[in-house]
């Protein structure tokens, strides 16, 4: 029975993949046809013929299938690979042609030298976090304040390493707000795997530099001078760190605090995290005015960097607080209307390593529950975070199969998105309009958003880890790859809709509508299969080069 179910799942994946490939090719043919109509050359057939023939050869093997799962899986994998080769070849051909045609006709926008576009609401600043509840983490905050104010200390780095969900970013948010109110020279960068920007160091230097520059005119002048360097954004990370942060700090000659929040969320791919750690080690001692505040999970490379390379000690909430009374205070604050429940909940949560994230989800579920006492008994069976996620999903999951599939589809889209998208934006890309908001509402204990226009974020990084680990999630396992297909098909629909509009139409749209459509197109440029589109604008056009991949 289980084998049959797995085989059916494999064939369903194949059908979904084929639908995606067909829709992609149809869209490409339509666009290439339009290129011919406007007297633009079509890409050379020679460069794309070979991968197309290889794809066809693999696809023909389906005719000889005997039901063997391993063979089917191999065919699906080979088809994916050949289709990617084809889209890559087409993309290169179109990009080469574009460089000689449409791209040449685009007027360059005037840009002030020494200036980089920074979104003040970027996730990198950690604006989505809330400060500590008054009366909580008092010993921790006191220790951090003492470290920041002690002019005689030789320890210029404070490192708070603790388990996921313990409230490290909440403490960082509290101190960032406090130091800004005191008009200190402070900058905070929050790493997160929820967005492409915050899981790498690509925007680290410019984000930190702009935060410092906003608080010190001398730093700002030095930063702008460096940004006049041709192609400075293409320089290595170490050179950018030296030019955008180290040099301006030396000229500012003012005590500064660099906050690196959730360091463990910085990706290790291509040595990104290692480069960051090595740069901080090599440059730190050349800036005596700089202090660094770090939070993260106690991963081996981070602990080694702190103890062996930076030669400082790291701490955690148990050492700083000596207990979990803060969690009890939080519970009593949240469950004021359920006094009987709050007294019974604390003994349960006490064994969950004092995790604030555990307490938060449990309180959300209890406040929404019809039978809080029964739910409390369920919560008491196990105190792991993974179990709590399972309980929360079970509480939120509808009973009918069709609605369950819808919920999984929306979760796949949320996890696949390269940047957090709002209900409105996801709904425009979903296979059926109107399905996103009910799902997000049901999952309010696990998702963060303020309204239909606000980007939807996961409550915590551990939720993504749970949902994408099949052994942990079980029936709630999410495959982001399927979400990529859904988003890509939805985006192709958006692009097709844009393509049929009159050239002057987009410029005449109201600013809100224009922003939504353009953001959808730009946001998915790296997850839609190959193509080339120019979106008319009053000052020229936005060119979207589209390439297969996730």
Buried (B, 14 or more C-beta within 10 A) or exposed (E): EEEEEEBEEBEEBBEBBBEBBEBBBEBBEBBBEEBEEEEBEEBEEEBBEEBBEBBEEBBEBBEEEEEEEEBBEEBBEBBBBBBBBBBBBBBBBBBEBBEEBBBEEBEEEEEEEBEBEBEEEBBBBBEBBEBBBEEBBBBBBEBBEEBBEEEEEEEBBBBBBBBBBBBBBBBBBBBBBBBBEEEBBBBBBBBBBBBBBBBBBBBBBBBBBBBBBBBBEBBBBBBBBBBEBEEBEEBEBBBBBBBBBBBBBBBBEBBBBBBBBBBBBBBEEEEBBEBBBBBBBEBBEEBEBBBBBBBBBBBEEBBEBBEEBBEBEBBBBBBBBEEBBBBBBBBBBBBEEBEEBBEBBBEBBBEBBBBBBBBBBBBBBBBBBEEBEEBBEBBBEBBBBBBBBBBBBEBBBEEEEEBBEBBBBBBBBBBBBBBBBBBBBBBBBBEEEEBBBBBBEBBBBBBBBEEBEBBBBBBBBBBBBBBBEEEBBEEBBBBBBBBBBBBBBBBBBBBBEBBEBEEEEBEEBEEEEBEBBBBBBEBBBBBBBBBBBBBBBEEEBBBBBBBBEE
